[in-house]
Amino acid sequence: MSDFLGRMKAAAKADKKTIVLPEGEDPRTIEAAKKIVEEDLANLVILGTPDEIDVPGATVIDPRNAEKHEEYASKFAELRAKKGVTIEQAKRYAGEDTHELNMVFQFEHVEIGHGPHGKWTTQRYSMPELRAVMSKWQTALEGSAWNSLFWGNHDQPRCVSRFGFDRPEYRALSAKMLAACLYFMKGTPYIYQGDELGMTNNGGFRQLSDYRDLESINWFHAYTRAGLTTEAEMFAALGARSRDHARTPMQWDASPNAGFTTGEPWIMVNPNYTQINAAQQVNDPDSVFCFYQQLLRLRKQHDVFLYGTYELMLPDSEAIWAYRRTLGGRQAQVYCNFTTQGVPCETPREGLLLCNYNTVQAEILRPCECRVYLDPKGLLRS
């Protein structure tokens, strides 16, 4: 059926309803597409000669007509502008009984914490809101569809800067904590390059000419010229939220340009590459990289992390995100402190599987601490 699945995946990433079919498409594909959009043919766009396509209600665009090409471009731009996916759409397109797509990418969690000017803000997100969003997707898709697990991508700032704390004293701890919190959930893990090193937003970006992302540059001009923000405020927002932070060269080692190239990179290498790089971490058992290795190894070894149900614990905590995974007679518990303060917390006495500190303390989670327990017993108390 041609490249129907590929286009459906592209549609699922954008709007989940609008489908664009190219000229000369197999009639079977058109029928399948009609079924996917649930006969809502206003969301079906077909490229082809109108007198050869009989799909009442659909938008038919003749590729020979330049003006219609503009119409197609406009339609596709509208499609890309629509945000998000609902739980019901996820079940419909990636449901285990639909035999269409394998999993869903939802972006609700990366869109929280916006301010008056959308994402262009320096205000910090609310952990309880983040927890509520992710927990909703974990429980709502249980037994019906499959989640993807990711903190960042090429369109997001670095996750340790966005969701954790990138100050030197907390960077590695919070990078490990974020990894444990997310990747012990149910779903397929996606690790954006550099997250496994705890790469941060680029503190070297000091002026607008340091940026390459047109979204960042254009919104800077739009907001400052309209008097909605000062240049200083917008520079601070770019420093927190620009997509360019995730697009700097991979930090391989401490040689010039982080070992990425002997030429001139298209964008400034993060100045902290001499302290944060792969060569430094791959043989350091206490590094973020080795923590990721441990974590992924444990996921593979214990089915409870792959297939177990998800249940939120401590739902009223403003600081701790804790949850339980259960599969048959096995249980795992994950505790994560999303603050830079010690927080009182009772945890199991036995069964510690992974921690980002070398020791544990009774009745408290230290700053950015995470603990993972397998088949826990009792409570850890002093």
N, C-alpha and C positions, 0 to 999 in steps of 0.2 A: 504494500500500500504506500509506495513512494517513501517520502521522508516525513510521513504524517506524525510519527512519534516525536521526531526532533522539533517540528513546529509546535506540537502540543506542549512540549517542555518549555519552549520559548514563551508560548501564550500563558502557561501556568506561572512563569516568573513575573509576568506583567499583570494581566487583568483577569485571567482564568475563564473569560467568556468569549472575547473577541478572537477570532481565528482568521488568518489571512492565508488564502490558498492561491498558489501561482497558476499561471496560464497553462492550459492543457492538463489539468489535474484529472486523475483517474476518477470516474463517477463514484466508485465505491468509497473513495476518500471523502468526497463531498457528502455522501450519505452519512458516513461516520461523524464528520464534523457537525452536521445538522443534529445528530443525536447528542453530541457533546454539549452544544449550546442549548440543548433542551428545546429545540425548535424555536428559540428566540432568534429568528433569522436576521433581526436588525444588527446582531453582533457577528454576522458572518460576512466576511469580505472575500470576494473571489475575483482574481485577475483573469480576464478573458474577454472574448467577444460577446457582447450582450445577446446577439441573436443565436448564439450557440449554447447559451447557458440558461436553463429554465429552472430557476430556484426562486420562486416568488417570495419577495420580502427581503432577500439578501441584497447586499451592495455589490454590484458588478462593475468593475473598473477595467476599461479597455486599455491595455498597456501601450497601444499605439498612439494614444491620445496624451500629449504632454500635459494638458490641463488636468486630465484625470490622474496623471502621476502625482500632481500636486495634491489632489484630493486624497490619494492613497497615503502620501507622506503625512498629510494632516491627520488622517484617520489613525495611522500608526503612532504618531506623536501623542494623540489623545489616549491611545491604548497604553503607551509607556507612562503617561502622567498619572494614571490611576494607581492608587497605592493599595498594598496589602491583599490579604486573602482571609476570608472568614473560615470559621471552623467547618461550616456546612460545605463550603466550596472545597476545602481540603479533603473532606470525606468523599465528595463527589468525584474529584479528579484523581485522588491518590488512595482511594479506599481499597482495602484488601480484597473486596469482592467485585471491584469494577474492572480490573485487568487493564487499566489505562496507564497510569504513572506509578512509579515506585515509592515516591515520597514527596513531601511538600516543603518548600522553603517559605517560611513566613518572616516578615520583617517588623512585626509589631514591637518586638523588644528593642530593636535598634532605633526606633522612632520615639521612645519615651524621653522625658526630660527636656522637651522643647520649650522655648521661651516666647516672648511676644513676636519675635522675628523668626519663628520656626526653629530650625536647628542652630541658627547663628546666635549662640548664647554661651556663656561660661558657667551658667548655673549647673549644679550637680543634679543628677537624676535621683529619684527616690528608689532605694533598694526594695522596700515593700511593693512598690508598683512593678518593678522589674520581676520580682519573685512571683507576683500574682499573674502576670502575663505568661511567664514561662510555665508555671504550674498549671495554668488553664490549658495550655497546649498539650502538656504531658497527660493530663487526666482526660481531656475531651477526645483525644485520638486513641486512647487505650482500646486495643482490640479491634480498631476499625481502620486506622491509617498509620503511617510511619513518619516520624519527625526527622528533620535535619538539625544538627547541633552546631551552631557557630556563634562566635562573638563578633567577628569582623570579616571584612572582605575589602576589595579595592575601592569601595565607595564609602568606607567608614574610617574614622580615625583609629589609631592603635588601641586595642582593647584594654591594655593595662593602663593607658592614660584615660580612656573613656569610662571604664567600669571599675578600675582598681585605683592604685596609687603609684605614680611613677617616680616619686621622690626616691633617691638612692637607698634610703634605709628601709623602704617598704616595697620597692619594685619587684624584686625576686619573690618575696613572700606573697604579694598579691597576685602576681602572674601565676604562681602555682595554685593559689586558692581559687582563682577564676577557672583554671583548667579542671580542677577537681570538681568544682561545683557543676560545671556544664557537662563534662564528658562522662560522668557517672550517671547521667540521666539516660532516658530511653530514646534512642535514635542513632543516626549515623553521624559520627564526628567529622567535622570539617575544620582543619587547622590552616589558617591563613599564614603564608610564609612569614617568618619572623616572630610569630606569636610564641613559638616553641623556644625562643631565646629571650622572650620578654622585651622585644623591641618596643620603643616608645615613640610618641609624637616627636617631631623634629624641632628641638629647641633652637636650632640654627636659623629657622625662618624668622627674619627680623624686619623685612620690608616686602612690599607687594611683589617686587620683581623676583623674589625667591620662589614664589608660587608659580605653578604651571597649570593648575586646574582652572578651566574657564568658569566653572560654577563659582569657585571662590573669588576669582577676580571680578566677575560681573556683578555678583551680589555685593561685593565690597563697594564698588562704584555706585550701584543702585541705592544702597542704604545711606551711604555718606553724602551723596549729592542731594538726596531727598531730605537730608537733615534728620533722618530717623535714628542714626547712631553717629557718634564721633569716630574719627579714624582710629583712635586708640581703642575704643570699645570693639570696633570691627576687627582690628588686628588681634585682639585678645580672643575673639570668637573664632577667627581662623586658626589661631594657635590651638584651640581646643577641638574644633570640629572639621577642619578641612580634610578633604579626601586625599590630599597630597601626602599626608603623614604616612599613609599606608602604601605609598607609591615610590618611596625612596629606595635606593639600591639595597639589596640584601647585604647584611653585614657578616661577611665570611671570616675576616680576620682583622688584625690591627695594622696591616699594610696600607699604603695610600689608597683612597677610595674604598676602603673596607675590603680590598681584594676583589671587588666586583669587576673592575675594568682598569686597564692601563691608559685608557683614553679619558675623555671628559664626560662624565655622566650627564644625562639630560636634566637632572635635578640634584640639588645639594644632598650629599650624604649626611646622615645624622652625625653631628660632631661626637656623640657618645660611642661611636663604633669601636674606639680603642678599649672601652670598658665592657661593651656588650657585643659579642661576636661569636660565631660558631666555633672557631678554633679554640677559644677560651673555655667553652662549655662542654664540648663533646666528651672530654675525659675527666670532667669534674663531677663526682657523684652527687654533689650538693647543688648542682646548677639547675636552672629552669629546664634546660634540654633533657637532662637525665630524669627529672621529675616527670616530664611528659612520657618518656620511655617507660618508666615504672607504671604510670597510669594506664597507658594503652596495653601494656602487658597484662595488667590485672583485669582489664575489660575482657580480654580474650580468654583468660583463665577461668572466669567465673560467670556463668550464664545469667546469674541474677542481675548483673549489670547490663546485660543485653536484652533480656526478655522480661525481667521482673516488673511488676506494677509500681507506679510512683504514688507516694502519699506524702503530702506536706506535713511537716512537724513544726512546732513552735510558730504557728501562723501569726501570732500577735507581736513577735519580736521585731523591733525596729532595726536590729543590728545583725541578727543571725538568720541565715538561710539554712534550714535543716530539712532533710527529707529521708524517707524510708523506701527502699526497693525490696519487693517480696516476690519470690518465685517458689511455689511449693512450700517445702519446709525451711527454705533458706531466706535469710534476711540480711540486708545491708543498711547501714545508716551513714549519712553524710552530714557533717556540720561545718559551716563556713561563716567566719566572722568578716563582715564587709566594712569594718571600721578600723581605725588606727588606735583604738583603745582596747584594753582588756575588758571582756564582757562576761559576767557570771553565767555559767551554763553547766548543767549536769549532763555528763556523757557516760556511755557504758564503761564498766570496769574492765572488761575483757574483750578481746577480738579486734584490737587496733590493727588495721591493715596498711594505712598510709597516713602520713602527717608531714606538713611542711616545716615543722620544727624537729629538732633532734630528741627532744624530751616532751612529755606532756605534764600539765599541772592539773590538779584536782579542782573542779568546780569553776573553772574559768577557761575561756578561749582568749588567747593572746592576740595582739594586733594582726589582722589578716591571716589568722590561723585557720587551717582546715584539717579535719580528721575524718577518716573513712574507716568504718567498722564492718566486719563480716561476722555474722552470727553472734551479735553482741550479747553480753550477759551483765546483769546488774548495773549499778550506777557508780561512776568514779567519784569518790568523795574523799576528803582529807580525814 
